[in-house]
Amino acid sequence: MKLDVFFSTAGLAPQEVAGRPVFVVDVLRATTVICAALYHGAKGIVPVASVDEASRMAQTLGPEDVILMGERNSEPIEGFALGNSPLEMTEPAVRGKTLIMSTTNGTRALLATQGASEVYVAAAANLALAGARARQLLHTGKDLVILCAGKEGRFGLDDAYAAGRLALEAIEGRRRRKGLNDAALVSVDLARRFKTWERPLTLSAAGRQLAKLGMGADVADAARENAYPVLPVFRDRRITTAAVA
């Protein structure tokens, strides 16, 4: 059994995810937003790398029931209907819609999972469900990857903490080191140090940037454990809700 954490996509080699289940984490805010959107009835979410690609995708899919959403440097993208706030993902705004999403870090991480056997989205918002699936996969002998979006290719305290919380769920809180890479060990230690989500999220560079921009409510929402209990799965270029036993 192996459980590897990567703190960003920088230097991530294709063979490190090839054939392995991957959980992508961008708690501030992309993976929280994805959980919120699906929980409130979005049909699906299509992550893309750039603003131009998002616009082209919208034209390909047709304007009906398609919404552009995302951010650059934490701020909404001009011309997009929605930003990257979980508080925007209300039922009237997203139910029955296909969302085309482009963000600074989160969508890049999702697109870096090519070749994985299966890809799930994880955050505080769906920790119990994501943790249960990770635990189930470990029990069947799978080697897991938790991929943090990080911040512009660098370590992010918020995502590292989220990775640690997910890893602890996967290993059922046991004090084990065998099979965990160094980043996983660091993440688990972080998770044991901070007992609640609020402090590591607000202390992180991403959290402080959002607070400075007047988006502190997004940080508070992202810290609500199991607020949006869905298990998003990314396959065939689209994120939808996975069936949960």
C-alpha positions in Angstrom: 0.0 0.0 0.0 1.3 3.4 -1.0 -0.2 6.9 -0.3 1.7 9.7 -2.0 1.0 13.4 -1.5 2.2 16.0 -4.0 2.2 19.6 -2.8 1.7 21.0 -6.4 1.8 20.0 -10.0 5.3 21.4 -10.4 7.6 18.5 -11.3 4.8 16.0 -11.3 5.8 13.2 -13.7 3.1 11.4 -15.7 4.2 8.0 -14.3 3.5 9.2 -10.7 -0.2 9.2 -11.4 -0.4 6.6 -14.2 -2.8 3.9 -13.3 -3.4 5.1 -9.8 -6.5 6.7 -8.1 -6.0 10.4 -7.6 -7.7 12.8 -5.2 -7.3 16.4 -6.2 -7.4 19.1 -3.5 -7.8 22.9 -3.9 -9.7 23.7 -0.8 -9.4 27.5 -1.4 -11.4 27.3 -3.5 -11.9 25.2 -6.7 -12.6 21.8 -5.1 -14.9 23.4 -2.5 -16.7 25.2 -5.4 -17.1 22.0 -7.4 -18.7 20.2 -4.4 -21.0 23.2 -3.8 -22.1 23.3 -7.5 -22.8 19.6 -7.7 -24.6 19.6 -4.4 -26.9 22.3 -5.6 -27.7 20.5 -8.8 -25.2 21.4 -11.5 -25.3 18.8 -14.3 -21.5 18.7 -14.6 -18.4 20.8 -14.6 -15.8 21.0 -17.4 -12.4 22.1 -16.2 -10.2 23.9 -18.9 -6.8 25.5 -18.8 -7.4 29.0 -20.1 -10.0 31.7 -20.5 -9.8 31.4 -24.3 -10.4 27.6 -24.1 -13.4 28.2 -21.8 -14.9 30.6 -24.3 -14.4 28.2 -27.2 -15.8 25.3 -25.2 -18.9 27.3 -24.4 -19.4 28.0 -28.2 -18.9 24.2 -28.9 -21.5 23.1 -26.3 -23.9 25.9 -27.2 -25.1 28.7 -25.0 -28.2 27.0 -23.6 -27.6 25.7 -20.1 -23.9 26.5 -20.2 -22.2 28.8 -17.7 -18.7 30.2 -17.7 -17.1 30.4 -14.3 -13.7 30.8 -12.7 -11.0 33.2 -11.5 -7.6 34.6 -12.1 -5.5 35.6 -9.1 -8.6 35.0 -6.9 -10.7 37.6 -8.7 -13.6 36.9 -11.1 -12.9 36.7 -14.8 -14.4 39.6 -16.9 -17.2 38.3 -19.0 -17.8 35.1 -17.0 -21.2 34.7 -15.4 -19.8 33.3 -12.1 -16.6 33.6 -10.2 -14.9 31.0 -8.0 -16.9 31.4 -4.8 -18.8 28.5 -3.2 -21.4 31.0 -2.1 -22.3 31.7 -5.7 -23.1 28.1 -6.4 -26.8 28.4 -5.3 -29.5 26.2 -6.7 -31.1 28.9 -8.8 -27.8 29.7 -10.4 -26.5 26.2 -11.2 -29.3 23.6 -11.2 -29.3 21.7 -14.5 -26.4 23.7 -15.9 -23.0 22.6 -17.3 -20.3 24.8 -15.8 -17.1 25.5 -17.7 -14.5 26.3 -15.2 -11.0 27.8 -15.4 -9.0 28.8 -12.3 -5.4 29.7 -11.5 -4.5 26.5 -9.7 -7.3 24.0 -9.3 -8.2 23.3 -12.9 -4.5 22.9 -13.7 -4.2 20.2 -11.0 -7.3 18.4 -12.4 -5.9 18.4 -15.9 -2.5 17.1 -14.6 -4.2 13.7 -13.7 -4.2 12.3 -17.2 -3.5 8.6 -17.1 -4.9 8.1 -13.6 -7.2 5.1 -13.1 -9.8 7.4 -11.5 -9.9 11.0 -10.3 -11.9 12.4 -7.4 -12.3 15.9 -6.0 -11.8 16.4 -2.3 -12.2 19.3 0.2 -13.4 19.9 3.7 -16.8 20.2 2.2 -16.9 16.4 1.3 -14.3 15.0 3.6 -16.4 12.1 4.9 -17.3 10.8 1.4 -13.9 11.4 -0.1 -12.2 9.8 2.9 -14.5 6.8 2.7 -13.7 6.3 -1.0 -9.9 6.6 -0.3 -10.2 4.1 2.6 -12.1 1.7 0.4 -9.4 2.0 -2.4 -6.6 1.3 0.1 -8.4 -1.7 1.4 -8.5 -3.2 -2.1 -4.8 -2.7 -2.5 -4.7 0.4 -4.6 -1.8 2.9 -4.4 -3.3 6.4 -3.9 -2.2 9.9 -4.9 -3.4 13.1 -3.2 -2.5 16.0 -5.5 -2.6 19.5 -4.1 -3.2 22.4 -6.4 -0.9 24.5 -4.3 -0.4 28.2 -5.0 1.1 28.9 -8.4 3.2 25.8 -8.4 4.3 26.1 -4.8 3.4 24.6 -1.4 0.1 25.9 0.1 -0.6 25.4 3.8 -4.4 25.1 3.1 -4.0 22.3 0.6 -1.3 20.5 2.6 -3.6 20.5 5.6 -6.5 19.2 3.5 -4.3 16.4 2.2 -3.4 15.4 5.7 -7.0 15.3 6.8 -7.8 13.1 3.8 -4.8 10.9 4.4 -5.9 10.4 8.0 -9.3 9.4 6.9 -7.8 6.9 4.4 -5.6 5.3 7.0 -8.3 5.4 9.7 -6.3 7.7 11.9 -3.6 5.1 12.6 -0.1 6.2 13.4 1.5 4.5 10.5 4.5 5.6 8.4 5.0 2.7 6.1 3.9 3.4 2.5 3.5 7.2 3.0 5.9 9.5 1.2 7.6 12.4 2.9 4.9 14.9 1.8 2.2 12.6 3.1 4.0 12.4 6.5 4.3 16.2 6.7 0.6 16.5 5.8 -0.5 14.1 8.4 1.6 15.9 11.0 -0.1 19.2 10.0 -3.5 17.6 10.3 -2.7 16.3 13.8 -1.4 19.7 14.8 -4.5 21.7 13.8 -7.7 20.2 15.1 -10.1 22.4 13.0 -10.0 23.7 9.5 -10.3 27.4 10.3 -6.8 28.2 11.5 -4.7 26.6 8.7 -7.1 28.0 6.0 -7.0 31.5 7.4 -3.2 31.4 8.0 -2.4 30.2 4.5 -1.3 32.6 1.8 -4.5 31.8 -0.2 -6.7 32.5 2.8 -4.9 35.8 3.6 -5.2 36.9 -0.1 -8.9 36.2 -0.1 -9.4 38.1 3.2 -7.6 41.0 1.7 -9.9 41.0 -1.3 -12.9 41.0 1.0 -13.7 37.3 0.4 -13.2 36.0 3.9 -16.7 34.5 3.8 -15.4 32.1 1.2 -12.7 30.9 3.5 -15.2 30.4 6.3 -17.4 28.4 3.9 -14.5 26.3 2.8 -13.8 25.4 6.4 -17.3 23.9 7.0 -16.6 20.1 7.1 -19.0 18.0 5.1 -21.1 21.1 4.1 -21.6 19.7 0.6 -21.7 15.9 0.9 -21.1 14.8 -2.7 -18.2 12.8 -4.3 -17.2 14.5 -7.5 -15.5 12.2 -10.1 -13.6 13.5 -13.1 -13.8 11.3 -16.2 -14.0 12.0 -19.9 -13.1 15.6 -19.3 -16.2 16.2 -17.2 -16.8 16.3 -13.4 -20.0 14.7 -12.2 -21.3 13.2 -9.0 -20.1 9.7 -8.3 -22.6 7.1 -7.0 -22.0 6.5 -3.3 -23.1 3.3 -1.5 
